[in-house]
Amino acid sequence: MYRYDATDKQILSERVTQFRDQTKRFLAGELSDNEFLPLRLQNGLYIQRLAPMLRVAVPYGLYNSTQMRQLAHIARHYDKGYAHVSTRQNFQFNWPHLEDVPDILADLAQVDMHAIQTSGNCVRNITTDQYAGVAADEIEDPRPWCELLRQWSTFHPEFALLPRKFKIAVCATRDDRAAFQFHDIGVELKHDSSGQTQFDIYAGGGLGRTPVIAQLIRADLPWQHLLTYIEAILRVYNMHGNRENKFKARIKILVRALGVEAFREKVEKEWDYLRGGENTLDSAAVDYVKRHFVAPDYEQLDDSSANRELASQRMESPEFGRWLDKNIHAHRQPGYAVVNLALKPTGISPGDISDSQMDQVADLADEYSFGEMRNTHNQNIVFADVKKSDLYALWQALTGLRLATPNLGYLSDPICCPGGDYCALANAKSIPIAEAIQRKFDDIDYLYDLGPIDLNISGCMNACGHHHVGQIGILGVDKKGQEFYQVSLGGNMGREAAIAKILGPSFAQDEIPAVIEKILDTFVELREAEEHFLDTYKRVGIDPFKERVYAKAG
């Protein structure tokens, strides 16, 4: 992973000093709320429903055991003993005191972490596949390109006050696990016929009030021009984005208003000024960053022998076999596996992890995965480099920590925003809905029979729970001062990107488990063979589900 140099460390130290003075002046009444607002947002600090919320940047989701232990320390000493994994691969603390935030930032800086540009109208955390660098279906490791984008965009003076927040994702796999088509800019890495790296650049995607699938703006972009072309897109957005209405300020609205051809024309014209300039990449710059992402010291292992041992252990323990089937992902290195730690046990807010768990996970990462971890878009954690011979021992340890639920990608593994329990923007609570569904559908064999189903829950139209792209999506809405929930079906955040369709009128909170049951019963009746939910939905459409859910009894 990228290691900070002396310049990086100095920047973080100076930022902490600046914010400490800004916070002191605000608490003393020398800065107004409006004056302090952009200062705190630039440092990842929100004012939520009950307390401030601090979002900690985890670039492309990657961090090490030393950083995890510091996060555990912060959770224990400045918060309520836990942290939350967000859908942009970051960490969030929901209960810090404002006067403690400068100290938290100082503690983060000690381990090369920060909260810079995790909020505000700027380029946010660059995200990618949580299995980057180890995935068997990967074209090329996207993390060096993510790091180049991170360094270029951080503190970029022209893009510190954009019309609205701006999100970039990089995909380098055949199966899209970065949801790049639902970002302001989506970068798809590929190789040309000679093996040279190229990019297809998409723009204008996003969720929120107006969900839109991004459109291809430039195909076959040579790697040397990655930064200059993205800068051209951002310049066009900065000049022409709507600054009068925040609901129409995202780049997706601009692309739709201009039309993709006119937008592309403006970008190409702007690129004419930038192409070949100082941000044009060369081999030396790329190679410097790539040296931070070399493969760890893998052992040369007998994969066949390791698989035979796993087969024997599977026979002895069906529970271990289930975990292997559901929570393990293929690794490109023989004898190794990718392990997903499940942060969705019933009764715990999806994505939450306690300080004690964090400390123990850091120890396990040191023992089993070269001391590194990744956060996922689905609010779980990954050990990317585990020897297959260690899987049984690791499973036993994770089981004791309640981090080994074998449900990855199933109904009881939802994406869920904090909702009305924390967020001042939310129309309704999200966490109780997730728990009610988990409790209703707690038969793991039944969930396996259903097959993988993406359940996404948002407390408001800002769509932090990505309900628009859930195969089953749930949105909290306000209905005459009461919390109600709108259900949608058919979303897809993968390669065949699709936006879900609203089923019909909304439901009261206590109705949601029964509504989901009717949807699943309809699926079971209509599916063919071992057809997955989304395939059945595509084949039969939304009407059979709507008829069942809204049918009047008697």
N, C-alpha and C positions, 0 to 999 in steps of 0.2 A: 504494500500500500504506500501511498505518497507520504514521505516524511518531511516535516516542516524544516526549512533552513533558518538561518539567523534572521533573514529579512521577514519571513513569515512570522516568526516569534515576536519580533519587534512590533509588527503591525498589530498583532493581537494585544500586546501589552499596552500600546498607545490607545487602542480602542477601549480597553477596560478603564484606563485612567480618564479618558474623555467621558465615558458614560457614568463613572462614579461622580464626577463633578456635576454632570447634568442632572443626575438623580438628587444629589445634595441640594442643588439650587431649586429643583421642583418641590422638594419636601419643605424647603424653607420659604416657599411662596414667591420665589424670584422668577419662576417660569410658570406660565399659565398652562392649563390642560391642552389647549390648542398648540402651544409652543412645544410642549413636551411630547405630544403625540408622534410626530415624525421621528423624533430622537429615540423613543422607546421601540417604535416599529422597526427601525434600522438595526435594533439589537434583539429582535425576536420576542419582544414583550407585548402581550395582549392584555387587555382588561376584560376578563370574562364575567360570568354571572355572579360568582361568589368570591373570586380572588383573581390575581394576575395569573397568566399562563405564560410560561417561557418555553419556546421551541428551540431545541438545540440542533444545529446542522450536523447531519451525517452524510457527507458527500457520497452519492451513489450507493448509500446504505452500508458502507464498509467502515469497520472500526476494530480496535484491538482490545485485549483483556485489560490492559492498564487503563484505557479510557472507560471501559465498562465498570471497573471498580470505582473510578472517580464519579461516574454517574450514580452508582449505588450510594456512595458517600453523600452526594448532593441530595438524593432522595431521602436519605435517613436524617440528615441534619437541617435541611432547609424546606422539606416538603413533608408529605404524610406517609413516607415509606414506600413509595412506588413511582414508576415512570410509565409513560404510555408510548407505544410505537405507533407512529402515524402512517397514513397511506403514501406519504412521500419519503418513506424510509428514514424519517427523523425520529428523535425522542422529544417528548413533551413532559413538562412538570406543571401540574395543575394548581398547586397551592403555595407558591413562594410568596414571601412578603416583599413588597416593593423595595424596602430599604436593604434587603439581603441580596437583591439581584446583582449589584456590582461585585459582591463577594463570590457569588455563584459563577459569574463570568470569569473572575480571576482564577477560580478553581478549575474551570474548563480550560483556560489558557495554559495552565500547567501541564496539561496532557494534549496540547495541540487541538483543542476543540473550541467552538464558539457558537454564537447564535446569529451571526451576521447574515442578513438577507434571507432570513427565514420568515419574514413578514414584510409588509409594505409593497409599494408599487415598483417592484424591481425584478430582476431575474432571480428566481428562487433556486432551491437545491436541484442540481442536475441529477436525474434518475436514470436507471437502467435495469437490466435483468439481475435479479438477486443471485443468479448462478454464474454471473460473468466471470470469465477466466477459467472455468472448470466444466462448463456445460458441454455435453457430447455433441450437441447440435449447433454449436457456435461457429460462426464464420471467422471471427477474429475477436480478441478480447476488446470490448468497448471501453474499458475503464480508463486507459490513457487518453482517449478522446474526450471522455467526460471530465477528466482532470484538466485538460487543456481548456475546455469550455468554462470550467469553474474558475480557473486562474484568470482567464480573459474577462469574464463577466463580473467578478467580485470587485467592488469599488469602481466599476467603469462609470465615469462621471456623466456620460450621456444617458445612461440607462438606470440612474438612481431614482428618478421620478417619472416613471412611465405612466401612461394613462391608467393602467391597472397592473396587477400582479402578472408575472410572466413565467411560464413553465416550459422546460425543455426536457425531452426524453430521448434516449439513444437505444436503438434496437440492433442486435447483431446476430439474431438467431432466426431459424426458419419458423419456429413457433414464437409468436410475439408475447413475451412476458413483461414488456415495459409499457404496454398500452400507448405506444407512441402516436397512434392516430387520434388520441384524445388529448393532445397537448397543443399549446400555442405554437410550438415548433416540434415536429417529430423528425428525428434523424435516423435513417435506416442505412446501416453499414452493409456494404457488399463488395465483391471483388469483380474486376473486369476479366476478360479472357486471358490476360497475361498475369493475373494474380495481384494486380495493383488495387489498393483500397480506393473505393469510391463511396459516395453518399447520395441517396435520394432524400431530398429535403421537402418535408410537408409543413404546411402552416394552416392556422385557422381552426384547429381542433379545440375541444374543451367541453366541460359539462356545465354545471351551474344552471341558471334559469333558462338558458338556450343551449341545449346539448347539440354539438356539431362534430362531425367526423372531418378531420383535417384533409386538405387537398394537396396533391403533388404540385410543388412550385418549380422545382428544378431536379431533373434526373441526371445521374451519372456525373455528379460533381467531383472533380479530382480532390484528393485529400488536402492538397496544399491550400485550397480555398475555403475550407470549412468555416473558419472564423470570419473571414471577410464577407462570405455570403450571408451568414446568419446576422452579422452586423448590418448588412444592407436591409434585411427584413426588419430588424428592430428599428432602424432609422426611419423606414417608411411608416411603421406603426407609431413611432414617437411623434412624427410630424402630422399624421393624419388620423390617429386614434381619437375617439370622442372623449373629450375631457369635461363635458358639460353634464353627462348622465352616466353614472358609474355602472348602471345596468346595461349600457350599450358601449362600454369602453374597451372590452376585450378585443383582441385581434380577430377573433372569429367573426365578430360583427362587421369589422372593417372589410375583411375578405369577402363576406357575403354582399356587403353594400356596393363595393367596387366591382365585384365579379372577379373570378380567379384570373382571367386573362389580363384585365387592367391592373390588378394587384401585382401579378408577375412582371408586367411591363415596368411598373414603378420600381420594383426591386432590382430588376436588371439594370435600369438606368442608374440607380444609386450604386449598384455594384461596380459600374464602370469607373467610378471615382476611387473605389477601394481595392479593386483587383490589382495584385502586384505590390500593394503597399506594405506598411510595416507589420501588419497582422497576417501577412501571407506566411504560411508555415513552410519550414524546410526540414530536411531529414535530421539535422542536429537537434532542433527543438523537440521534434517528436521522439527521437531516440532517447533524449534526456529524460522525458517523462516515462517512456516505456521501461526504462531501467528500474523504476520504482514498482513495477508490476511483474517481475520475474516470478516464475513458478517456485514454490517452496522446495525444500530438499526432500522430494519424494523418494521413498524406498522402491526398489525394483521388486515387485510382489507377483506371486503366482495367482492370477485372477481365478483360474479354474479351481485351485485348491481352496481359496477363500470362499468361493461360491458353494463348494461341497460342504464346508464347515457350516455355512449359514443354513443350508438345507437341513443339516442334522439338528441345528439349534431350533429351526422352525418346527420340526417334528416334535421336539421336546416341549416347546412353548408356543401354542397357537396365538397367544397375545403378542409375543415377539414377532411372529409371522405377519400378523395384521399390521403392526408398526412398520415392518419392512416394506410391505405392499403399498402403504398409504403415505408414509412420511419420508421415504428415501428416494432420491433422484439420481439418475445415472451420472457418473463422473467420467471424464475423458481419460483419466489415468488408471491403468489396470490395477486392481486391488484396492481402490478407493471408492468412496461413496459420498454423496451430498446428503446431509441430515437436516431435516426441518424440525425445529422445536415449536411445539404448538402452544400458543398463548391464549387459547380459547376454552379453558375448562368451564363448565357450567357454574354460574354463580360469581364469576369474575368478569369485569368489564373487558370486552374483547380488545386485545393488544396491551393490556396492563401486565407489568412484571414488578415484583416486589424487590426491595433492596437486598434482602437475603437471597432471593433467587438470582439476582444480578451478580452478586459476589460468587455464588456457586457456579453459575454459568461461565463466568470468567475463568474460574479454576478448571472447569471441564474443557474449555476452549484451549487453555494452555496444555492440558494433558492429551487432548485428542485431535485438535485442529489447528496446530501451529499458532495458537494464540489469537486467531482472528474470527470475527463474526460478521454477519450481514443482517440488516433489517429488510423485510419484504414489504411489497405493496399490500399484501394481505394481512399485515400486522402480526407476522410471526418472525422468528429468528432462524438463521441458517448457520450451521457449521459446514463449511464448504469442502474440507479436506480430511475426511475421517477414514482410516484404514478399515476395511471390511472386517478384519479380525478383531477390531475394537467395538463393533456395533452392539454386540450383546451387552458388554459392560456399560457402554454409554446409555443404552436403553434402560438398563436397571437404574442408573443414576438419575436419568431424566424422569423416570416413573416416580421415583421418590420425591421429585420436585414438582410433580403435577404438570410436566411439560412434554408428555409423551402420548397425549390423546391421539389415537390413530384415525384422524378424521380430516386430514388435509384436503381441501377442495370439496368437502361435503357440506350438507346443510347446516351442521352444527359448528362450522368454521366460517362464520360470517365476517364480512368487512362491515365495520360499524363505527360511525363518528361518535364523539362524546355526547352530542345531543344536548337536550335541555337540562340535564343534570349539571352541566358546566358552562355551555356556550350561551352567550347573551344573544346570539343571532338565531338560535334554534326556535322553531315553532312548537316542537314536541320532543319528548324524551326518546332516545334511541336504545340505550342500554337495556331498559326493562323489556323492550320488544325482542331484542336478541336473546335475552335469558328465557323469556316465555316460550320462544320457539325451540330453544335448546332443551328445555324441560319437557315440552310436548313431544318432541321427536328424539327421545333419549335411547332408543333401541338401535344400537350401532349396526346390527345385521340388517334392519330395515333400511337404514341410510345407505348401506352398501348395495342393497337390492335396487334402490333408486338410482344409484350411480352419482357421479360428481354433479353438484348443482351450486352455482355461484349465488349466494344470498347477500345482497348489499343493502345497508340501512343508513339513511340520512335523516337528520333532524330538521333540515330546512332545504330550500332550493339551492343553496350554495354547493350542495352535493359532495360534501367532504367524505361521505360514505359511498360515493360513486354508484348511487342507486340506478342511474340511467343505464349502466352497462351490466347490471346484475341480470342473470337469467331470471331470478326473482328479485325485484327491487321494491323497497319500501321507503316511502317519503313521509315524514311528519308534516302535517299542515294544520293551520289554525282555522277552526270552524266556529265562528261566533264565540271566541274566547275559550274553546275547548280543543283538546288535543285529539286529532284524528290522523288516519294514516291512509295514504294512497298507494295502491299496489300496481306494479307494472311487470310485464313479462317480455322475455326475448332479447335482452341485452347481451352483448358480447364484446369484451374488452380485448380480444385476441386479434389474430390476423384477419379474420372475417368480421371486422368491426361492425357492430349494430347497436342502435339505440332502442331501448325497450319501449313498448307501447303500454299506455295506461289502460288498466283493466276496466275501470269504471269509477263510480262514486266511492268516496273514502269510507273508512271503517273506524269504529271506536277501538280503543286500545285492547279491550278484552275480547274483541272479535277476531283479532289478527291470527292467533293460532288455529282457529277453526277455518278461517279463510285459506290459510296455507294448506291445511289438511285437504280441503276440497280441491285445491289446485293439484296437489300431489295425487289424490285419488283419480282425478281426471287423466292425469299423465299415465298412471299405471294402467288404466283401462284402455287407453288409446295407443300406447307404445307398441312397437313391433320388435319382437325378439329382445335383444339387449340394448335397444335404442336409448340414447341419452336424452335428457329432458329437452335440451335445445334443439336436437334433431326432430323430436316429436312436435315441438312447437312450430318449427319451420314447415313441417309437413301438413299439420292440421290447422294452423293459424290460431288466433286468439279467441275466436268465437266459442268453441266448446268449453273453454275455461270460464269465459264470461257467463255462459248460460248456467253452468253448474254453481258458480259462486253466488249469482244473484237470483237463482231460482227460489221462488217462495214455497215455504213448507206447506204441505196439505193441498 
